[in-house]
Amino acid sequence: MLRKETYPIEGLQGNAVIERLLELMDDFTAGAEDLERCVGISLTVPGIVSDSQGVLHYNTKLRMTDVPLRQILEDRYGMRTWVENDMNSVVLAERRFGDYAFGNLIYISIGDGLGSGILINDSLLRGKHGGAGEFGHTSVNRSGIRCECGNVGCLDSYISWIAVYSRIITAIATGRPTLIQELSGGDYSKIVPSVYKEALCRGDKLAMDLNEEVAEHLGAAIVNLVNMFNPEALVLGGEMAHGNPELLAMVRKYMDRHAMPILKDDMVFGLASLGEDDKLIGAASVLLQDLFGFTLTE
């Protein structure tokens, strides 16, 4: 990796996201040396994506619908562009460059939202519109919380970082003691996953209770995936999973109790192996697979 820059987009939606992306890419390319050696642009995004058309069809959080990302970038920069769902790209990367060299592989990310990438017999499971793997929008409680997607009781509303953060704030507001308040200095904006996991490591009761709730919801959902897809390996990633072995252990225990024995007994279950650069490696995997004849079975 020659250069890496990270920028937040909190609060941006719709066209504002595109404008910010183009502004940042203009700055990035302006400072790049030997740009003529660049073989292309690989963009991975959350949401329902048509890789063949390069279109982001739907993203609930960003309020983006039918955005022709490939056309926008190719018209502006004159470079061949690949557009892929971020979870699809990461499952490819874990398969090729990570610790999980399996053709039947499921990757689940728990961060601000909840998503998955699924490989079946070394092929990405996409669905008609590129929407396969919207794991966070599987409904787990028909009397539950209304999700921003319009459904009720989506898994995302119970185990994503946004959901956990909301419960932390409610607990603090009602006077429940927690190390999280001390570690954040009483500043709600500083309550981030790393603070939550630090409290968890130090035995904070609120953090432990929330982790257990997440594990129970996630475990039940993963049992469904195991019984439905019979993967060789299932990988947990994202900010809520990285550095959280307790979550992995609790989900494994739930899965051992409830999944079909023949489907789960020899299944590999672990934490993501590519670290915080997993999506960058995923974006590279998409380009390499297509442009240079990179194949998953090599």
Secondary structure as GFF3:
##gff-version 3
##sequence-region A 1 298
A	DSSP	alpha_helix	15	30	.	.	.	ID=ss1
A	DSSP	three_ten_helix	35	37	.	.	.	ID=ss2
A	DSSP	beta_strand	41	45	.	.	.	ID=ss3
A	DSSP	beta_strand	48	50	.	.	.	ID=ss4
A	DSSP	beta_strand	55	59	.	.	.	ID=ss5
A	DSSP	beta_strand	64	67	.	.	.	ID=ss6
A	DSSP	alpha_helix	69	77	.	.	.	ID=ss7
A	DSSP	beta_strand	81	85	.	.	.	ID=ss8
A	DSSP	alpha_helix	86	96	.	.	.	ID=ss9
A	DSSP	beta_strand	105	110	.	.	.	ID=ss10
A	DSSP	beta_strand	114	120	.	.	.	ID=ss11
A	DSSP	beta_strand	123	124	.	.	.	ID=ss12
A	DSSP	three_ten_helix	135	137	.	.	.	ID=ss13
A	DSSP	alpha_helix	156	159	.	.	.	ID=ss14
A	DSSP	alpha_helix	161	173	.	.	.	ID=ss15
A	DSSP	alpha_helix	179	183	.	.	.	ID=ss16
A	DSSP	three_ten_helix	188	190	.	.	.	ID=ss17
A	DSSP	alpha_helix	193	201	.	.	.	ID=ss18
A	DSSP	alpha_helix	205	229	.	.	.	ID=ss19
A	DSSP	beta_strand	233	237	.	.	.	ID=ss20
A	DSSP	alpha_helix	245	258	.	.	.	ID=ss21
A	DSSP	alpha_helix	261	264	.	.	.	ID=ss22
A	DSSP	beta_strand	268	271	.	.	.	ID=ss23
A	DSSP	three_ten_helix	275	277	.	.	.	ID=ss24
A	DSSP	alpha_helix	278	291	.	.	.	ID=ss25
###
